[in-house]
Amino acid sequence: MDIDTQKWSGEGGFTARLLEALAQVNEIAGIRVEDAPSSQSGAGYVFLANEIFLTFATAPARRPVRRLGVIPGSRTVEAPLLTLAALEQRLAAVEGIGPADYADAGMIQYLRTERVAAPYQTKGYKLVEMVRIY
């Protein structure tokens, strides 16, 4: 499995947990992680947005086709071994990740928040982390 983290700053604990879980899935051939341009910080909060792009492993599969619109036949195509819907169900069963906040045929999205209070600091900040898997 190829994991590309060159465009990721490494920030986001939930993103790191997702990467660990995704690395255990045998049907994934490649993972690329990037910081999304919507990441920002302000007074009292930090918003992290990370994007994970997956490449699923494929296997040859026979598909029925019609040549010239009438002659039945079949064609060999490369079919992915896993879909995003099946991956969403697997990730929902992983402890520490749980079900996605939003999912459709092309994307899985998680939104996690936590309150961070540094030692000896009277006022903390709110960390909002959004992760999208494509």
ABEGO torsion letter per residue (X at the ends): XBBBAAABAGBEAAAAAAAAAAAABAABABBBBBBBAABBBBBGBBBBBBBBBBBBBBBBBBBBBBBGGABBBBBBBBBBABBAAAAAAAAAABBGAEBBABBBAABBBBBBBBBBBBBGBABBBBBBBBBBBX
